[in-house]
Amino acid sequence: GNVVVVYMRIVLTSKGSSVGSVSLTGLPFTSQNTSDLFPTHYLYTEGMAAGTLGPGFGIILNNSTSYILQHYNIATGANSSYVNTEVNNTSAFICSGTYYI
């Protein structure tokens, strides 16, 4: 078939410093090159910095093995990627979803 089911659980113990969006790379197969993004069905976060808004979700980028972690910002009404300041040393992400290859 051409459908991949993914489940990820990431628990941080020391995040260090970084810039840019929180993303995971190295999915097992490259996603289809299509005009549609592949949102995940579920993203659970734990231990995030105070003020981080939700709910969370993820996007699997087209023609890639990358997964971008995002959340809905109630104040702005827009989706945005998690960034370094919203993640703590003990943050955790649990997500699952499907995508086409």
Secondary structure by P-SEA (a helix, b strand, c coil): ccbbbbbbbbbbcccccccccccccccccccccccbbbbbcccccccccccccccccccccccccbbbbbbbcccccccccccccccccbbbbbbcccccc
